[in-house]
């Protein structure tokens, strides 16, 4: 691949953002409307209105906090206005934000004097952060500065022979350059346990991943139905997949050939370069949220049948090798690798094509998910502990 570089935004923790969002973040469903009204009069802000709740305890509360902090500290976040419910929450997030090295304001709903006053305070906070944010890129990034989130959905045979291998080829190049990649959706690895074990960087890492897969399968069977008997899903079957193992082996292809360096909890940040496995549910918006909140600047998403999942904080690059999907969704797929299934090109060509598009998006070209303002931020509750 030709030399890869991009103009980005250097954060105080050393990471480089490929976007410079002014993030307007509602931390609870209770504050969503206030955040929406406050953001309405300011163009080019990124509004993330969550459906999180108050009163969570233990592990659930820890994961919810980790997601919110992951959004605030994300390399693509240049500044933020946080909407919280009460004064103790405002003080807690102000203390956290002080170490981020970027402008942050926190607005507490219950400190307002009516909705009009609260909206005005929100608007003032957004305007103040906007004035303080850097407006131009100030760093040059390379492949080694990237953390990739790896996802697949609407899988079919072209996912296994086109989109996932193309992503895997680029993943190998990123990791060889010192970068990181995260793969999730634990259920997608049921049936691929021998491959996972062979790819683990150590016996301990292998056992952690296998334990996560076993817990996931056990949970899937709690309703008395064997997960291996109900997956592939109807759209997978319509696309041509016949067994769960067939689907899982195709999904593993997006990981490339690098060893699995570690096993992560939901939204947990990798502590070094390499390929990481993250224990998450298999619903794409949830798993992507976990990987993005762990610091991934963009998502590489392999699709067979079209899938509208994404995340608003990090561009989602949709990669597809299904000619019918490409005809039906020409304004929603970023990279066409159907040449592999049609015999018109080879895998290195597809990897090169994907690399060029990723570089363009890192340099500011919008992905289709960004153009359509598509994407979801979803947390999780009561995941088993690693």
RAFENNOR-V111488 format. One record per pair of residues at least 4 apart in sequence whose ideal C-beta (glycine too) atoms are under 7 Angstrom apart, sorted by sequence separation. I is the first residue (numbers start at 1). J is the second residue. If there is no record, write none. Layout:
I J
I J
//
This chain:
11 15
27 31
31 35
32 36
33 37
34 38
35 39
36 40
56 60
57 61
59 63
60 64
61 65
62 66
63 67
64 68
65 69
66 70
67 71
68 72
69 73
70 74
85 89
87 91
88 92
89 93
90 94
91 95
92 96
93 97
94 98
100 104
113 117
114 118
115 119
116 120
117 121
118 122
119 123
120 124
121 125
122 126
123 127
124 128
125 129
126 130
127 131
128 132
129 133
134 138
141 145
155 159
157 161
158 162
159 163
160 164
161 165
162 166
163 167
164 168
165 169
166 170
167 171
168 172
169 173
170 174
171 175
172 176
173 177
175 179
192 196
193 197
194 198
195 199
196 200
201 205
202 206
203 207
204 208
205 209
206 210
207 211
208 212
209 213
210 214
211 215
212 216
213 217
214 218
215 219
216 220
217 221
225 229
227 231
232 236
234 238
235 239
237 241
242 246
244 248
245 249
246 250
247 251
248 252
264 268
283 287
284 288
285 289
286 290
287 291
288 292
289 293
290 294
292 296
303 307
322 326
323 327
324 328
325 329
326 330
329 333
338 342
345 349
347 351
348 352
349 353
350 354
351 355
352 356
353 357
354 358
355 359
356 360
357 361
358 362
359 363
361 365
366 370
368 372
26 31
56 61
72 77
84 89
112 117
158 163
159 164
174 179
200 205
221 226
225 230
232 237
236 241
241 246
281 286
282 287
291 296
311 316
320 325
339 344
340 345
345 350
360 365
366 371
369 374
10 16
11 17
26 32
39 45
71 77
84 90
112 118
175 181
200 206
221 227
241 247
264 270
270 276
280 286
281 287
310 316
320 326
339 345
361 367
369 375
9 16
97 104
152 159
174 181
189 196
220 227
280 287
292 299
326 333
340 347
8 16
9 17
39 47
56 64
72 80
262 270
8 17
26 35
84 93
109 118
112 121
197 206
200 209
232 241
8 18
72 82
171 181
196 206
217 227
280 290
326 336
339 349
340 350
9 20
24 35
36 47
82 93
236 247
261 272
288 299
299 310
339 350
6 18
35 47
52 64
94 106
152 164
232 244
264 276
266 278
278 290
299 311
326 338
36 49
93 106
196 209
197 210
231 244
261 274
264 277
266 279
278 291
320 333
337 350
24 38
35 49
107 121
196 210
261 275
262 276
263 277
264 278
265 279
266 280
318 332
24 39
107 122
232 247
260 275
261 276
299 314
301 316
303 318
318 333
319 334
323 338
90 106
228 244
231 247
258 274
259 275
263 279
278 294
298 314
301 317
318 334
319 335
320 336
321 337
322 338
337 353
32 49
150 167
193 210
258 275
260 277
297 314
298 315
299 316
300 317
301 318
302 319
303 320
317 334
320 337
321 338
90 108
107 125
296 314
299 317
301 319
304 322
317 335
319 337
335 353
89 108
292 311
298 317
300 319
306 325
321 340
323 342
335 354
105 125
193 213
255 275
305 325
321 341
24 45
87 108
150 171
288 309
292 313
304 325
24 46
26 48
28 50
29 51
82 104
84 106
86 108
288 310
289 311
292 314
303 325
306 328
335 357
22 45
23 46
24 47
25 48
26 49
27 50
29 52
48 71
79 102
85 108
105 128
148 171
190 213
267 290
284 307
288 311
306 329
334 357
22 46
26 50
28 52
29 53
78 102
79 103
80 104
81 105
82 106
83 107
84 108
85 109
86 110
87 111
105 129
189 213
266 290
270 294
285 309
21 46
23 48
27 52
28 53
72 97
79 104
85 110
269 294
284 309
28 54
81 107
83 109
103 129
148 174
186 212
190 216
267 293
268 294
269 295
306 332
69 96
73 100
186 213
190 217
267 294
72 100
146 174
103 132
187 216
103 133
143 173
186 216
264 294
54 85
143 174
150 181
72 104
147 179
150 182
144 177
146 179
147 180
148 181
149 182
150 183
187 220
334 367
143 177
144 178
145 179
334 368
142 177
144 179
147 182
319 354
333 368
143 179
332 368
190 227
331 368
190 228
83 122
187 227
317 357
27 68
81 122
317 358
81 125
317 361
81 126
25 71
315 361
25 72
23 71
35 83
81 129
254 302
34 83
80 129
79 129
317 367
318 368
209 260
212 263
316 367
31 83
315 367
31 84
79 132
191 244
316 369
23 77
31 85
79 133
190 244
191 245
209 263
315 369
21 76
25 80
27 82
30 85
78 133
205 260
208 263
315 370
21 77
22 78
27 83
78 134
192 248
19 76
21 78
22 79
23 80
24 81
25 82
26 83
27 84
28 85
191 248
192 249
195 252
205 262
17 75
18 76
20 78
25 83
190 248
201 259
205 263
16 75
17 76
189 248
200 259
201 260
310 369
316 375
15 75
188 248
192 252
199 259
200 260
201 261
17 78
199 260
188 251
298 361
312 375
11 75
196 260
310 374
311 375
239 304
310 375
311 376
312 377
239 305
308 374
311 377
212 279
309 376
209 277
9 78
235 305
183 254
183 255
34 109
31 109
30 109
156 236
38 119
45 126
154 235
155 236
37 119
41 123
157 239
182 264
156 239
157 240
175 258
34 118
38 122
42 126
156 240
157 241
171 255
172 256
34 119
38 123
42 127
156 241
168 253
171 256
172 257
155 241
164 250
168 254
172 258
35 122
39 126
164 251
167 254
168 255
169 256
171 258
34 122
38 126
42 130
165 253
168 256
182 270
289 377
12 101
164 253
289 378
11 101
160 250
164 254
180 270
289 379
159 250
285 376
155 247
183 275
286 378
160 253
180 273
186 279
285 378
179 273
180 274
181 275
182 276
183 277
184 278
186 280
188 282
286 380
155 250
178 273
185 280
187 282
155 251
180 276
182 278
184 280
185 282
175 273
152 251
175 274
281 380
175 275
24 126
152 254
185 287
184 287
150 254
171 275
279 383
150 255
184 290
22 129
184 291
279 386
22 130
182 291
22 133
182 294
20 133
20 134
182 296
266 380
266 383
265 386
16 139
263 386
9 134
16 141
9 137
10 138
8 137
9 138
10 139
16 145
7 137
9 139
8 139
153 284
7 140
8 141
151 284
167 300
5 140
6 141
167 302
5 141
151 287
5 142
151 288
4 142
164 302
4 143
149 288
163 302
163 303
149 291
149 292
159 302
159 304
158 304
149 296
147 295
148 296
151 299
153 301
156 304
147 296
152 301
154 303
155 304
156 305
147 297
148 298
149 299
150 300
151 301
152 302
153 303
154 304
146 297
154 305
148 300
154 306
167 319
154 307
166 319
153 307
153 309
163 319
163 320
163 321
162 321
158 321
158 322
149 314
156 322
215 384
166 337
1 173
163 337
212 386
162 337
162 338
162 340
169 347
208 386
161 340
162 341
161 341
166 347
170 351
165 347
169 351
158 341
166 350
170 354
166 351
170 355
167 354
166 354
170 358
70 267
67 267
66 267
63 266
63 267
75 295
74 295
76 297
141 362
67 289
71 293
75 297
70 293
70 294
67 293
66 293
77 313
76 313
76 314
74 313
71 313
48 312
46 312
18 297
15 295
17 297
18 298
21 313
67 379
64 379
63 379
63 380
60 381
60 382
59 385
50 377
52 379
48 377
18 362
1 352
4 355
6 359
1 355
4 359
6 362
7 363
6 363
//
